Amino acid sequence: QVQLVESGGGSVQAGGSLRLSCAASGRTLREAAMGWFRQAPGKEREFVAGIKWSGGSTYNADSVKGRFTISRDNAKNSVYLHMKSLKPEDTAVYYCAAGQFLRVSPTMYDYWGQGTQVTVSS
């Protein structure tokens, strides 16, 4: 059973930075990709960024390009989301997820963390 644990959320002023971490345990080769998603109150869960464990190829949503960077540490089975130039509209619960393929649809991911709150004030 894959378990994902996020950390690093918090409150920050607009323009600030945060780094989210996701520690994965029990992962198998089948879970070849990791994604970060976010969900704001009253909105659907949306893709933020994704990365493949092998090769490290990444994909970012247009809304965060140039501001967010996803990375991974294979030795630590961890994935990170480096966020800078944060905006109030980035406020949401952020989730990491594990799946077979790097996709933007949350339905393509099999395992989810519990989420971590990010609040950006203006």
N, C-alpha and C positions, 0 to 999 in steps of 0.2 A: 504494500500500500504506500503510495507516494504521499508524503506530507510536506506542505509548504508553509513556511512561517515568515511573514513580512515584519519588517521593523524600520524605524527611521522617520516615520511620519511626525507631524507636529504643526505648529503655527508659525507663520513667517509673514513678513510684510512684502508687499509687491516689490518685485525686483530682486528678491532674495533667492537663496538656493537651499536645496535639501538633497540628501541622498537616501533613497530607499534601498533596502536589502531584502532579498528573499533567499532563505536557506531551504534547500530541497533535500529530503531524506527518502530512502526507499526507491529512488529513481532507477528505472531500467533503460535500456537502449531504445525502447519503444517511445519513451518520452523524449523526443529529439529536439523539441523546441520549447521555449519559454516565452510567455507574453506578459506584459503589464497592461492592465485595464483600469479604468476608473469609472465610478458611478457617482454622479451628483444627485441630490434629492430631487425626486420627480422625473429623473431622466434615465434613459436606458444605459446599460453598461457599454462603454466604448473602448475600442482598442487604442492603446497609446504607443507601444513599441514592442518589438519581438526580436528574439535572437535564437540562432541555432547553436546547440552545444558543440557540434562538430563544425569547425571552420569559422564559426563566429559571425556568419552573415546576419545582418540586422535589417529591420524595416521600421520606420517611424511613421506615425500618423502626421498628416500635413499640419495639423494644429500645433504640433510640438517640435517640428523640424527646426533645427538651429538652436533649440533651447534645451531639449532633453536628449540624453545619450544613454543607451542601454549597453551594459557590458556583462561579462560573466567570468567567473573563476572556476574552471573545471575541477581543480584540486580541492576547492572548498565546497563544490556543488552549490554555488551561490550565484545569483544574478542581481545586478544592481541597476537602479534607475537614477541617473544623475540629472537633477533638475535645476536649471538656472533661469534667471529673468522671469521668475514666477509671476503669474497674473491672478487676480481674483477669480477669474473663470477657470483656473486650474483646481479650485477647491473641490474636493471629492474624496470618497474612499477609494484608495488604490489597492488593487488586487494583483497578485502574481498568479500565473496559471501555467500548467504543464500539459503539453499535447504532443501528438505525433508529428504534426506539420506546423510550420510557421504560417498562421492564417490570421486574418483580422476578425473573423467571427468568433464570438465567445463560445458558440456551440461546438467549435472544433477542439476545445480544450477539455481534458478529462479530469484534471485535478485543480483545486483552487485553494488559495490561502484564505485566512480569515479577514484580511483587509487591514489597512492602516489609514488613518485619517490625515489628510493634508488640508490645511486651512490657510488661505492667502488673504490677507487683509489689505485694503487700499489705503 
